[in-house]
Amino acid sequence: MKKKLLGCSSLMLLPCLAFYPVSIGNPALWQAPFAQNTEEAFETGAKTDYPTGSVALSTGSWVLDDAVLGSSVADHKNGTQAARLQQGGRLTMGFFLPTGASTVTVQHAVYGTDGSSSWELFAQSESCNCNKWTKVGSTVLTTSSTLQAAAFTVNISGRVKFEIRKTSGGSARLNIDDFVVTEFGVAQPSIDNDNLALGNPSGAIADVSSPNNYLLVKPQFTVGYNRDQGKPNWVSWHIDNTNRGGIDRQDDFRNDTALPAGWYQVQSSSYTGSGFDRGHNCPSADRTSSVADNSATFLMTNMMPQAPNNNQKTWADLENYSRTFLPNNEVYVICGSYGVGGIGSNPGGAVVNTLDQGRITVPSRCWKVVVILPVGDNDVARINANTRVIAIDTPNDNSLNSNWGTYRTTVDAIEQVTGYDILSNLPVDVQNALESRIDNGPVS
């Protein structure tokens, strides 16, 4: 299964970015008075051809594969040079940093007037003795011809090295510059009760150039929206007792006018006669402290076509169970759907792929991850290897089992089929423990 390190995606594009310490109770994190940085600016050395080769740079020897050190006018750079990657290019440290890594920041831009490129950061810890590269955080999409900063939280205490991989392939080229590593042990501010505190699963960005991975931030929940599918890829939110009150269900299903101009807005009537419910991702009952909060859950950007028995029984029972942990606990939930083709309640039991003249995709599967922790502050730092995490992956089929417990799986398994990085803001050892485990706790 894919294992990950703690990470964040593009600093420029995410409205809420924070770094997290491994443990609020670890004194070593709070005693380092200054951040010690290692910076590679790609100003020294020379490499003008794309075949694999080693280059002596200021920090040490790096291997450039399908990459050069570019100094042309079309290379977007600070100073005289930047790395330029084409196709599946890679930049690889040929050495380990001795003091670990707390955070990494990277400057990135498209080369010249080329199209967008996606890329990823990987780390290798010497302590594992396994020569294994592990992805850090989410995939970054580079769209700008001006250098922008991408930031990643790493939190590896031992010797570590890094690799950047261009993942989009194709003819578009990518500039990378000013690779900065802050050593392990630098204290970072905490984040509490934030809907996106556990990470941005798909690296969604609030940019119209990313219509099928669009970040839509609301006070009540955060959405990774898919314009062409007319539904969320995922929704993430936090629940504690302050979110619960006596407000009635508003039932004001409506189109979301916050979507970018020119995008189709799914209507309240778009599911009519389809045999599928307007299935909430963030439930109405999780937001009953004010009319505005409850009303927000009825925006169609929070809905997916869901088989009625899935929505009203299987998922509803898990939603109700999750709220039983209040008020002594708080809960983080990330959920979504994937695949194409579900079976609703219409006679004949036929698979339906789309609704609303093809503008809404009917998913084949619906998934949910629930993280439960006691009430407190600095939530991410308080999640540990013993925290209860419930993950389910259900068929979007009206004949499914009403017992949600039968659909329990691992977070790793959901990540494998979706390509998401669901708990990316947790330390790597905590992720590895929680994401590989199937919950076996009570179901009611």
C-alpha positions as CSV (number, residue, x, y, z in Angstrom):
1,M,0.0,0.0,0.0
2,K,1.1,3.6,-0.6
3,K,2.6,5.2,2.5
4,K,3.0,8.9,2.8
5,L,4.6,11.6,4.8
6,L,2.9,14.6,6.3
7,G,2.4,17.3,3.6
8,C,0.6,20.3,2.2
9,S,0.2,21.3,-1.3
10,S,0.6,24.7,-3.1
11,L,1.2,27.5,-0.7
12,M,0.0,30.1,-3.3
13,L,-3.3,28.4,-4.0
14,L,-4.5,26.9,-0.7
15,P,-6.3,29.5,1.5
16,C,-5.5,27.7,4.7
17,L,-2.0,26.3,5.0
18,A,-0.3,25.4,8.2
19,F,2.6,23.3,9.5
20,Y,2.3,20.9,12.3
21,P,4.7,19.6,14.9
22,V,5.0,15.8,15.4
23,S,3.9,16.0,19.0
24,I,3.0,19.0,21.2
25,G,4.4,17.1,24.1
26,N,7.9,16.6,22.6
27,P,10.1,19.2,24.3
28,A,12.7,18.9,21.5
29,L,10.3,20.6,19.1
30,W,10.0,23.7,21.3
31,Q,13.6,24.2,22.3
32,A,15.1,24.9,18.9
33,P,15.3,28.8,18.8
34,F,16.2,29.2,15.2
35,A,15.4,27.5,11.9
36,Q,18.5,26.1,10.2
37,N,17.9,26.0,6.4
38,T,19.5,24.0,3.7
39,E,19.0,25.8,0.3
40,E,19.8,24.6,-3.2
41,A,19.4,27.5,-5.6
42,F,20.7,25.6,-8.7
43,E,23.2,28.4,-9.3
44,T,26.4,26.3,-9.5
45,G,27.2,23.5,-11.8
46,A,26.3,22.9,-15.5
47,K,24.2,20.4,-17.3
48,T,22.8,21.3,-20.8
49,D,21.6,17.9,-22.0
50,Y,18.6,15.8,-20.8
51,P,20.1,12.3,-20.4
52,T,20.7,11.2,-16.8
53,G,23.8,12.7,-15.2
54,S,25.2,13.8,-11.8
55,V,25.9,17.5,-11.1
56,A,27.9,19.0,-8.3
57,L,25.7,21.7,-6.8
58,S,26.2,23.9,-3.7
59,T,24.6,21.4,-1.4
60,G,26.2,18.3,-2.9
61,S,25.8,15.9,-5.8
62,W,22.4,15.7,-7.5
63,V,21.2,13.4,-10.2
64,L,19.2,15.1,-13.0
65,D,17.2,12.7,-15.1
66,D,15.4,14.1,-18.2
67,A,16.4,17.5,-16.7
68,V,18.9,20.3,-17.3
69,L,20.1,23.4,-15.6
70,G,18.5,26.1,-17.7
71,S,19.7,29.7,-18.0
72,S,17.7,30.9,-21.0
73,V,15.3,33.8,-21.0
74,A,12.4,31.2,-21.1
75,D,13.6,29.6,-17.9
76,H,11.7,31.2,-15.0
77,K,14.3,31.5,-12.2
78,N,15.7,33.5,-9.3
79,G,19.3,34.3,-10.3
80,T,20.9,32.9,-13.4
81,Q,19.8,29.2,-13.4
82,A,16.9,26.9,-12.5
83,A,16.4,23.2,-13.0
84,R,14.2,22.4,-16.1
85,L,12.4,19.1,-16.3
86,Q,10.7,17.6,-19.4
87,Q,8.6,14.4,-19.9
88,G,9.1,12.4,-16.6
89,G,12.0,14.4,-15.4
90,R,13.5,13.9,-11.9
91,L,15.8,15.8,-9.5
92,T,17.4,13.5,-6.9
93,M,19.7,14.3,-4.0
94,G,22.7,12.0,-4.0
95,F,23.3,12.6,-0.3
96,F,21.4,12.6,3.0
97,L,20.8,15.7,5.0
98,P,22.2,15.0,8.5
99,T,19.7,17.0,10.6
100,G,16.4,15.7,9.2
101,A,13.6,17.9,7.8
102,S,10.7,19.8,9.3
103,T,9.5,21.5,6.1
104,V,10.4,21.8,2.5
105,T,9.6,24.7,0.2
106,V,10.1,24.7,-3.6
107,Q,9.7,27.5,-6.2
108,H,8.1,26.3,-9.4
109,A,6.8,27.7,-12.7
110,V,6.1,26.5,-16.2
111,Y,8.9,26.9,-18.7
112,G,8.4,29.7,-21.1
113,T,4.9,29.6,-22.4
114,D,4.5,25.9,-22.0
115,G,1.3,24.3,-20.6
116,S,0.8,23.2,-17.0
117,S,2.7,20.4,-15.4
118,S,2.1,18.3,-12.3
119,W,4.9,17.1,-10.0
120,E,5.5,15.4,-6.6
121,L,8.0,15.5,-3.8
122,F,9.4,12.2,-2.4
123,A,11.6,11.5,0.6
124,Q,13.8,8.7,1.6
125,S,14.8,8.1,5.3
126,E,18.1,6.5,5.9
127,S,16.8,4.9,9.1
128,C,14.5,2.5,7.1
129,N,17.5,0.9,5.4
130,C,15.1,0.0,2.5
131,N,16.0,2.4,-0.3
132,K,12.3,3.3,-0.5
133,W,11.0,6.6,-1.7
134,T,7.8,7.9,0.0
135,K,5.5,10.6,-1.4
136,V,5.3,13.8,0.6
137,G,1.9,15.5,0.7
138,S,-0.2,16.1,-2.4
139,T,0.6,16.5,-6.1
140,V,1.3,20.1,-7.1
141,L,-0.1,21.5,-10.3
142,T,2.1,24.2,-11.9
143,T,0.1,26.7,-14.0
144,S,1.9,30.0,-13.7
145,S,4.8,31.5,-15.7
146,T,5.9,33.3,-12.5
147,L,7.7,31.4,-9.8
148,Q,5.3,30.3,-7.0
149,A,6.0,28.6,-3.6
150,A,4.9,25.1,-2.8
151,A,5.3,24.1,0.8
152,F,5.4,20.6,2.4
153,T,5.5,19.5,6.0
154,V,7.8,16.5,6.4
155,N,8.8,16.0,10.1
156,I,11.5,13.4,9.6
157,S,14.0,13.4,12.5
158,G,16.8,11.4,11.0
159,R,19.0,11.6,7.9
160,V,16.8,12.2,4.8
161,K,17.1,13.0,1.1
162,F,14.6,14.2,-1.4
163,E,13.5,13.7,-5.0
164,I,11.2,15.8,-7.2
165,R,9.3,13.9,-10.0
166,K,7.5,15.5,-12.9
167,T,4.4,13.3,-13.2
168,S,2.4,14.8,-16.0
169,G,4.7,13.7,-18.8
170,G,4.1,15.3,-22.2
171,S,5.9,18.1,-23.9
172,A,5.3,20.8,-21.3
173,R,8.4,21.6,-19.4
174,L,8.7,22.6,-15.7
175,N,11.1,25.0,-13.9
176,I,12.2,24.2,-10.3
177,D,14.2,26.6,-8.2
178,D,15.2,27.5,-4.6
179,F,14.7,24.1,-2.9
180,V,14.8,24.9,0.8
181,V,14.7,22.4,3.7
182,T,14.2,23.5,7.3
183,E,15.8,21.1,9.7
184,F,13.8,18.9,12.0
185,G,12.9,20.3,15.4
186,V,11.5,23.7,14.5
187,A,8.3,24.4,16.4
188,Q,5.2,25.2,14.3
189,P,1.9,26.8,15.2
190,S,-1.1,24.5,15.9
191,I,-4.3,24.2,14.0
192,D,-7.6,23.4,15.8
193,N,-11.1,22.7,14.6
194,D,-10.3,23.3,10.9
195,N,-12.3,21.6,8.2
196,L,-9.2,20.9,6.3
197,A,-6.9,20.2,9.2
198,L,-6.2,16.6,8.2
199,G,-5.1,17.5,4.7
200,N,-6.2,18.3,1.2
201,P,-6.8,14.8,-0.2
202,S,-6.4,15.6,-3.9
203,G,-4.4,18.8,-3.7
204,A,-7.4,20.7,-4.9
205,I,-6.8,24.4,-5.8
206,A,-9.0,27.4,-6.1
207,D,-8.2,28.1,-9.7
208,V,-10.4,27.8,-12.7
209,S,-7.6,26.1,-14.6
210,S,-8.4,23.1,-12.3
211,P,-12.1,22.6,-12.9
212,N,-12.2,18.9,-11.9
213,N,-10.2,19.4,-8.8
214,Y,-11.4,22.7,-7.6
215,L,-11.1,23.8,-4.0
216,L,-14.4,25.3,-2.7
217,V,-14.0,26.6,0.9
218,K,-17.1,27.3,3.1
219,P,-17.3,27.9,6.8
220,Q,-19.2,24.7,7.2
221,F,-17.1,22.3,5.1
222,T,-14.5,22.2,2.4
223,V,-15.1,20.6,-1.0
224,G,-12.8,19.2,-3.7
225,Y,-15.3,19.8,-6.6
226,N,-15.5,18.2,-10.0
227,R,-17.2,20.5,-12.5
228,D,-17.5,17.9,-15.3
229,Q,-19.0,15.3,-12.9
230,G,-21.3,17.8,-11.2
231,K,-20.5,16.5,-7.8
232,P,-17.7,16.6,-5.2
233,N,-14.7,14.4,-5.4
234,W,-14.6,14.7,-1.6
235,V,-15.8,16.9,1.3
236,S,-14.0,17.4,4.6
237,W,-15.4,18.8,7.8
238,H,-15.0,18.9,11.6
239,I,-17.7,18.3,14.2
240,D,-17.8,19.2,17.9
241,N,-20.6,20.0,20.2
242,T,-20.7,23.7,19.1
243,N,-21.9,22.5,15.7
244,R,-25.0,20.9,17.2
245,G,-28.1,22.9,18.3
246,G,-31.9,23.0,17.9
247,I,-32.1,24.3,14.3
248,D,-34.6,22.4,12.1
249,R,-33.6,20.8,8.8
250,Q,-33.9,23.6,6.2
251,D,-34.5,21.4,3.1
252,D,-33.6,24.3,0.9
253,F,-31.7,22.4,-1.8
254,R,-30.3,24.9,-4.3
255,N,-27.6,25.6,-6.9
256,D,-24.3,27.0,-5.6
257,T,-23.7,30.5,-7.0
258,A,-20.2,30.5,-5.5
259,L,-18.9,28.4,-8.4
260,P,-16.8,30.3,-11.0
261,A,-18.7,32.2,-13.7
262,G,-19.7,30.1,-16.7
263,W,-19.7,26.8,-14.8
264,Y,-22.8,24.8,-14.9
265,Q,-24.6,24.9,-11.5
266,V,-26.5,21.7,-10.6
267,Q,-30.1,22.5,-9.8
268,S,-32.3,21.3,-7.0
269,S,-34.4,19.5,-9.6
270,S,-31.5,17.9,-11.4
271,Y,-32.0,14.5,-9.7
272,T,-35.8,14.4,-10.1
273,G,-37.1,11.0,-11.3
274,S,-33.7,9.5,-11.4
275,G,-34.1,6.9,-8.6
276,F,-31.2,8.5,-6.7
277,D,-31.3,10.7,-3.6
278,R,-29.6,14.1,-3.4
279,G,-27.1,12.5,-1.0
280,H,-25.4,14.9,1.4
281,N,-21.7,14.5,1.9
282,C,-21.6,16.8,5.0
283,P,-24.9,15.8,6.7
284,S,-27.6,18.3,7.6
285,A,-27.6,17.0,11.2
286,D,-23.9,17.8,11.6
287,R,-24.7,21.5,11.2
288,T,-27.7,22.4,13.4
289,S,-26.3,25.3,15.4
290,S,-27.6,28.0,13.1
291,V,-29.9,28.4,10.1
292,A,-27.0,29.5,7.9
293,D,-24.9,26.5,8.8
294,N,-27.7,24.0,8.2
295,S,-28.8,25.7,5.0
296,A,-25.2,25.5,3.6
297,T,-25.4,21.7,3.7
298,F,-28.2,21.8,1.1
299,L,-26.1,23.4,-1.6
300,M,-25.9,21.0,-4.6
301,T,-22.1,21.2,-4.5
302,N,-22.4,19.1,-1.3
303,M,-24.5,16.4,-3.0
304,M,-23.9,13.2,-4.9
305,P,-26.4,10.9,-6.6
306,Q,-26.8,8.2,-3.9
307,A,-29.0,5.1,-4.0
308,P,-31.8,5.7,-1.4
309,N,-31.0,2.8,0.8
310,N,-27.4,3.8,0.8
311,N,-28.2,7.3,1.8
312,Q,-31.1,6.8,4.1
313,K,-29.9,3.6,5.9
314,T,-26.3,2.6,5.6
315,W,-24.7,6.1,5.5
316,A,-27.4,7.6,7.8
317,D,-26.6,4.9,10.5
318,L,-22.9,5.7,10.3
319,E,-23.6,9.4,10.5
320,N,-25.8,8.9,13.5
321,Y,-23.2,6.7,15.2
322,S,-20.5,9.4,14.6
323,R,-22.5,12.0,16.4
324,T,-22.9,9.7,19.5
325,F,-19.3,10.5,20.3
326,L,-20.2,14.1,21.1
327,P,-19.9,16.0,23.4
328,N,-16.9,14.3,25.0
329,N,-15.2,13.9,21.6
330,E,-14.8,15.7,18.4
331,V,-14.8,14.1,15.0
332,Y,-13.2,14.7,11.6
333,V,-14.9,13.3,8.5
334,I,-13.7,13.1,4.9
335,C,-16.0,11.4,2.4
336,G,-16.6,11.2,-1.3
337,S,-17.4,9.0,-4.2
338,Y,-15.7,7.5,-7.3
339,G,-16.3,5.3,-10.3
340,V,-19.2,5.5,-12.8
341,G,-22.5,3.7,-12.6
342,G,-24.9,3.1,-9.7
343,I,-28.2,1.3,-9.2
344,G,-31.0,3.4,-7.7
345,S,-34.6,2.7,-6.8
346,N,-36.2,2.8,-10.2
347,P,-37.8,-0.5,-11.4
348,G,-35.6,-2.8,-13.4
349,G,-32.4,-2.3,-11.4
350,A,-30.5,-0.9,-14.4
351,V,-27.1,0.7,-13.9
352,V,-27.3,4.5,-14.4
353,N,-24.1,6.4,-15.4
354,T,-25.3,10.0,-15.6
355,L,-28.1,12.4,-14.7
356,D,-29.2,15.8,-15.9
357,Q,-28.4,15.3,-19.6
358,G,-25.0,13.9,-18.8
359,R,-23.9,16.8,-16.5
360,I,-23.9,14.7,-13.3
361,T,-21.9,11.5,-12.9
362,V,-23.5,8.7,-10.9
363,P,-20.7,7.1,-8.8
364,S,-20.3,3.4,-8.4
365,R,-18.9,3.6,-4.9
366,C,-19.2,5.9,-1.9
367,W,-16.5,6.2,0.8
368,K,-16.1,7.8,4.2
369,V,-13.3,8.2,6.8
370,V,-14.2,9.1,10.4
371,V,-11.5,10.2,12.9
372,I,-12.5,10.4,16.6
373,L,-10.5,12.1,19.3
374,P,-11.2,13.6,22.7
375,V,-12.1,17.2,23.0
376,G,-8.9,19.4,23.2
377,D,-6.6,21.8,21.4
378,N,-4.1,21.3,18.6
379,D,-6.0,18.5,17.0
380,V,-3.5,17.1,14.6
381,A,-0.8,16.8,17.2
382,R,-3.2,14.8,19.5
383,I,-4.0,12.2,16.9
384,N,-1.8,9.1,17.5
385,A,-1.5,5.5,16.4
386,N,-4.3,4.5,18.9
387,T,-6.8,7.0,17.6
388,R,-10.0,5.3,16.3
389,V,-10.4,5.7,12.5
390,I,-13.4,4.2,10.7
391,A,-13.2,3.8,6.9
392,I,-16.0,2.4,4.8
393,D,-16.3,1.9,1.0
394,T,-19.9,1.0,-0.1
395,P,-21.4,0.1,-3.4
396,N,-23.8,2.8,-4.7
397,D,-26.5,0.1,-5.1
398,N,-30.0,0.2,-3.6
399,S,-29.7,-3.5,-2.6
400,L,-26.6,-3.0,-0.3
401,N,-26.5,-4.2,3.3
402,S,-27.9,-1.7,5.7
403,N,-25.1,-2.5,8.3
404,W,-22.3,-0.1,7.5
405,G,-19.9,-2.2,9.5
406,T,-19.8,-4.8,6.7
407,Y,-18.2,-2.3,4.5
408,R,-15.2,-1.4,6.7
409,T,-11.9,-1.2,4.9
410,T,-8.5,0.6,5.3
411,V,-7.7,4.2,4.4
412,D,-4.9,2.7,2.4
413,A,-7.4,0.8,0.2
414,I,-9.5,3.9,-0.4
415,E,-6.4,5.9,-1.4
416,Q,-5.3,3.2,-3.8
417,V,-8.6,3.3,-5.8
418,T,-9.0,7.1,-5.6
419,G,-5.4,8.3,-5.9
420,Y,-6.0,10.6,-2.9
421,D,-3.8,11.3,0.1
422,I,-6.5,11.4,2.8
423,L,-4.7,12.0,6.1
424,S,-1.7,13.8,4.7
425,N,-1.2,16.3,7.6
426,L,-0.5,13.5,10.1
427,P,3.0,12.4,10.9
428,V,4.2,9.5,8.8
429,D,4.4,7.0,11.6
430,V,0.8,7.8,12.7
431,Q,-0.4,7.6,9.1
432,N,1.2,4.2,8.6
433,A,-0.4,2.9,11.7
434,L,-3.9,4.3,11.2
435,E,-4.3,3.9,7.4
436,S,-3.3,0.2,7.3
437,R,-5.8,-0.9,10.0
438,I,-9.4,-2.0,9.5
439,D,-11.6,-0.7,12.4
440,N,-13.1,-3.5,14.6
441,G,-14.9,-1.4,17.1
442,P,-18.6,-1.3,17.9
443,V,-21.1,-0.2,15.2
444,S,-23.8,1.2,17.5
